[in-house]
């Protein structure tokens, strides 16, 4: 007997992502988006940034038959696949990159509101340019995280933009009527004079074309990192700035840049290509899971401190554990983090002896030696 959408949503899990008391697999935004969607069995549905499968599998359970999904985070793809397997819905959707092909002919787009306006802007441009002229775009989020700027971004691509009433502190923006001659402007690139580097970014990449202050502090300390290193990994590479700096300053160093974000990987590739550093290997990977144990001399990392909108240490701890696994004995992890976070104790416990290499009023750079 087919499972109902309500039954399915109740069974979804976050696995293999981090579990915590304030983190859920399905939230009020997912439910409101699905309830706002009309005539799902008749729609060609595109889902963007489904967290753990609620939107994709909920649409399928409601009768949708042509469902394409793009998820920025690899762990989200993995969670969706696991949830689909548990619910008997494997093969009922197709994963695809966030590009024009994803939206080709789509009549309904279900998207969770991204934190960055540029991520919404990239989605808007792609949908307006290639979706069906009658497409409806639904963008849902928590009311406290939604801004009037989101309406303005959607209006740049669509003639009609409205908002639903709030429900359980969530709201959906509704966009219709694609404007003519809209084209994607991503990736965008900007020259950083201090680094003499063109930083390229897709919409969802952390910090966009800007180099954040923590990364700058870490860059300033890297001259003393792993002097005898032959192999290095930029773990959670973002737009590839750290990988570019290492590869450019050390021509004999073999550098790998890895991130679970599809936008980060695409951005890093663009940044490195502009710098003529195609020899850097860039891969989409969750916590370096495909790299072998004990082979790396140097790991550099600017770890995230948010999971969605929650501030937790588990995401950074996963990267520290990954660094400890791939480092050879005596190898070094150089990382930067906000001063208020208790990472130094975790680094000692997970990696090995840890010392401070640099700090300022907001950030600390530490060096941890693999024992």
C-alpha positions in Angstrom: 0.0 0.0 0.0 1.3 3.5 -1.0 2.6 5.6 1.9 0.8 8.9 2.5 2.8 12.2 2.5 2.1 12.7 6.2 3.2 9.2 7.1 6.4 9.6 5.0 7.3 12.9 6.6 7.0 11.5 10.0 9.5 8.8 9.2 12.3 10.9 7.7 15.7 11.0 9.3 18.8 13.3 9.1 21.2 10.4 8.7 24.1 10.6 7.9 24.1 14.2 9.0 24.7 15.5 12.5 22.0 14.8 15.0 21.3 17.2 17.9 18.3 18.0 20.0 17.4 21.2 18.1 18.0 19.8 14.6 15.2 18.1 12.7 14.7 16.3 9.4 11.4 17.9 8.6 10.2 21.4 9.7 7.3 23.7 9.3 8.8 25.3 6.2 8.9 21.9 4.4 5.3 21.2 5.3 4.1 24.7 4.3 5.8 24.5 0.9 4.2 21.1 0.2 0.8 22.4 1.3 1.1 25.5 -0.9 2.0 23.5 -4.0 -1.0 22.9 -6.3 -1.8 20.0 -8.7 1.4 18.1 -7.9 0.5 15.1 -10.1 0.3 17.5 -13.1 3.5 19.3 -12.5 7.1 19.0 -13.8 8.7 19.7 -10.4 12.1 21.0 -9.5 13.3 21.0 -5.9 16.2 23.1 -4.8 18.1 22.6 -1.6 15.9 19.9 0.0 17.5 19.4 3.4 16.8 15.7 3.9 14.2 14.7 1.3 11.0 16.1 2.7 10.2 18.2 -0.3 11.3 15.7 -2.9 9.7 12.6 -1.4 6.7 14.6 -0.1 6.0 15.7 -3.7 6.4 12.1 -5.0 4.1 10.8 -2.3 1.5 13.5 -3.3 1.6 12.2 -6.9 4.3 14.1 -8.7 6.0 12.0 -11.4 8.6 14.2 -12.9 10.8 15.4 -10.0 14.3 16.8 -10.4 16.3 17.9 -7.4 19.5 19.9 -6.8 21.0 19.9 -3.3 24.1 22.0 -2.6 25.2 19.8 0.3 26.4 16.3 -0.4 25.1 15.1 3.0 21.6 16.2 1.9 21.9 14.1 -1.2 22.9 11.1 0.9 20.1 11.7 3.4 17.6 11.9 0.6 18.8 8.6 -0.9 18.7 6.9 2.5 15.2 8.2 3.2 14.0 7.2 -0.3 15.3 3.7 0.3 13.6 3.3 3.6 10.3 4.5 2.2 10.5 2.4 -1.0 10.8 5.5 -3.3 14.3 5.0 -4.7 14.3 5.9 -8.4 11.3 8.2 -8.2 13.4 11.4 -8.6 16.5 12.5 -10.5 19.4 14.5 -8.9 21.0 17.1 -11.1 23.4 20.1 -10.8 22.0 23.6 -10.3 22.2 24.8 -13.9 19.9 25.7 -16.8 19.2 22.0 -17.5 17.7 21.5 -14.1 14.9 24.0 -14.7 14.3 23.2 -18.4 10.5 23.0 -18.9 9.7 23.0 -15.1 6.2 24.1 -14.2 6.8 24.2 -10.4 9.8 25.0 -8.3 10.0 24.2 -4.6 12.9 25.8 -2.8 14.0 26.5 0.7 15.1 30.1 1.1 18.9 30.3 1.1 20.8 32.3 3.7 22.6 34.2 0.9 20.7 36.5 -1.4 23.1 35.6 -4.2 22.0 32.0 -3.9 18.4 33.1 -4.4 19.6 35.3 -7.2 21.3 32.4 -9.1 18.1 30.3 -8.6 15.9 33.1 -9.9 18.0 33.8 -12.9 18.2 30.1 -14.0 14.5 29.5 -13.4 13.4 32.7 -15.2 15.6 31.9 -18.2 14.8 28.2 -18.7 11.6 27.1 -16.9 8.2 26.9 -18.5 6.6 30.3 -19.1 3.8 29.3 -16.7 6.1 28.2 -13.9 5.3 28.9 -10.3 8.3 29.3 -8.0 7.7 28.8 -4.3 10.5 29.8 -1.9 9.9 29.0 1.8 11.7 29.9 5.0 11.4 30.8 8.6 9.8 34.3 8.9 12.7 35.6 11.1 15.2 34.8 8.4 13.2 36.2 5.4 13.8 39.7 4.2 12.3 42.2 1.8 15.5 41.8 -0.2 14.3 38.3 -1.2 11.2 39.8 -2.8 13.4 42.2 -4.7 15.6 39.4 -6.0 12.6 37.4 -7.2 11.1 40.5 -8.8 14.3 40.9 -10.9 13.3 37.6 -12.6 9.5 37.5 -12.3 6.7 40.0 -12.8 4.5 38.7 -10.0 5.8 38.2 -6.4 3.6 37.7 -3.4 3.8 36.1 0.0 1.6 33.6 1.8 0.3 34.1 5.3 2.7 32.9 8.0 2.1 29.5 9.5 4.1 28.1 12.4 6.6 30.9 12.0 7.2 30.0 8.3 6.2 31.8 5.1 6.3 31.1 1.3 7.1 33.6 -1.4 5.3 33.0 -4.7 6.8 34.1 -8.0 5.2 33.8 -11.4 5.7 35.4 -14.9 9.3 35.0 -15.9 10.8 38.2 -17.3 12.2 38.1 -20.8 16.0 38.2 -21.5 17.0 37.1 -18.0 20.3 35.2 -18.0 22.5 33.7 -15.3 25.3 36.0 -14.1 27.1 33.2 -12.2 29.8 32.4 -11.3 30.8 36.0 -10.5 34.5 36.9 -10.1 36.2 39.8 -8.3 39.8 40.7 -8.0 41.2 40.7 -4.4 44.1 43.3 -4.5 45.7 42.1 -1.3 45.9 38.5 -2.5 46.3 39.4 -6.2 43.7 36.7 -6.9 40.4 36.6 -8.8 37.9 35.0 -6.4 35.0 33.4 -8.2 31.8 32.3 -6.6 28.4 30.8 -7.3 25.5 32.1 -5.3 25.6 29.6 -2.4 29.3 29.7 -1.8 30.3 31.0 1.6 31.4 34.6 1.6 30.8 34.9 -2.1 33.6 36.7 -3.9 34.7 38.3 -0.6 37.6 36.8 1.4 36.4 36.5 5.1 38.6 37.8 7.9 39.3 34.4 9.4 40.7 33.1 6.1 42.9 36.2 5.8 44.3 35.6 9.3 45.0 32.0 8.4 46.6 33.0 5.1 48.9 35.4 6.9 50.2 32.5 9.1 50.7 29.8 6.4 54.3 30.7 5.6 55.2 28.7 8.6 52.9 25.7 7.8 54.4 22.3 7.0 57.7 23.4 5.6 58.6 19.9 4.4 55.1 19.0 3.2 54.6 17.4 -0.1 50.9 16.9 0.0 48.2 19.3 1.3 44.4 19.3 1.6 42.2 22.4 1.8 39.4 20.8 3.8 36.1 22.6 3.3 37.7 24.7 0.6 34.9 27.2 -0.1 35.9 29.3 -3.1 39.4 27.8 -3.1 41.3 30.7 -1.8 43.5 28.7 0.7 44.2 26.0 -2.0 45.2 28.7 -4.5 47.5 30.4 -2.0 49.2 27.1 -1.2 49.6 26.0 -4.8 50.8 29.3 -6.0 53.4 29.7 -3.2 54.7 26.1 -3.3 54.9 24.8 -6.9 56.1 21.4 -5.7 53.2 20.9 -3.3 50.4 18.5 -4.4 47.2 20.2 -3.3 43.7 18.8 -3.1 40.6 21.0 -2.4 37.5 19.3 -1.0 34.1 20.5 0.0 30.6 18.9 0.3 29.0 22.0 -1.2 28.4 21.8 -4.9 28.5 25.6 -5.1 31.8 25.6 -3.3 33.4 23.0 -5.6 32.2 24.8 -8.7 33.5 28.1 -7.3 36.9 26.7 -6.3 37.3 25.3 -9.8 36.5 28.7 -11.3 38.9 30.5 -8.9 41.8 28.1 -9.6 41.2 28.1 -13.3 41.4 31.9 -13.4 44.7 31.7 -11.5 46.1 29.1 -13.9 46.2 26.5 -11.1 44.4 23.6 -12.8 46.9 21.2 -11.2 44.9 21.5 -7.9 42.5 18.6 -7.6 39.0 19.7 -6.6 36.5 17.2 -5.4 33.1 17.2 -3.8 33.3 15.0 -0.8 31.9 14.9 2.7 34.7 15.3 5.3 37.3 13.9 3.0 35.7 10.5 3.1 37.2 9.3 -0.2 40.8 10.3 0.7 43.1 7.5 2.1 44.2 7.4 5.7 47.5 8.7 6.9 48.9 10.1 3.5 48.6 13.9 3.9 51.3 16.1 5.3 49.3 19.3 5.7 45.6 20.1 6.1 44.3 23.7 6.2 40.7 24.3 7.3 38.3 27.2 8.0 35.5 25.1 9.4 31.8 26.2 9.5 30.2 27.0 12.8 26.6 26.9 11.6 24.3 24.0 10.7 21.5 25.8 9.0 20.8 28.6 11.5 22.0 26.7 14.6 25.4 27.4 16.0 26.9 24.0 16.9 30.4 22.6 17.2 29.6 19.2 15.6 30.2 20.3 12.1 33.8 21.4 12.9 34.4 18.3 15.0 33.6 16.2 11.9 36.2 18.0 9.9 38.8 17.8 12.7 38.2 14.0 12.8 38.6 13.8 9.0 41.9 15.8 9.2 43.2 13.4 11.9 42.3 10.4 9.8 44.0 11.6 6.6 47.1 13.2 8.2 50.3 11.1 8.5 51.9 10.9 12.0 53.6 14.3 12.5 51.4 16.0 9.9 49.8 19.3 10.7 46.3 20.7 10.8 46.2 24.5 10.5 42.8 25.9 11.3 41.1 29.2 12.1 38.0 29.7 14.2 36.0 32.3 16.1 37.5 33.1 19.5 34.3 32.2 21.3 34.2 28.6 20.1 35.8 25.9 22.2 37.7 24.2 19.4 41.1 24.2 21.0 40.2 21.4 23.4 38.5 19.4 20.7 41.6 19.8 18.5 43.9 18.5 21.3 41.5 15.5 21.8 40.9 14.6 18.2 44.1 15.5 16.4 47.0 16.0 18.9 49.1 18.7 20.6 47.7 22.1 19.6 49.3 25.6 19.8 48.2 29.1 18.8 49.9 30.4 15.7 48.1 33.7 15.3 45.1 35.6 16.7 43.3 38.9 16.7 40.2 40.2 18.4 37.9 37.8 16.6 39.8 34.8 15.4 42.4 32.3 16.4 44.7 30.2 14.2 46.0 27.0 15.7 48.4 24.3 14.6 47.7 20.7 15.7 50.3 18.0 15.2 49.0 14.5 14.4 50.1 12.0 17.1 
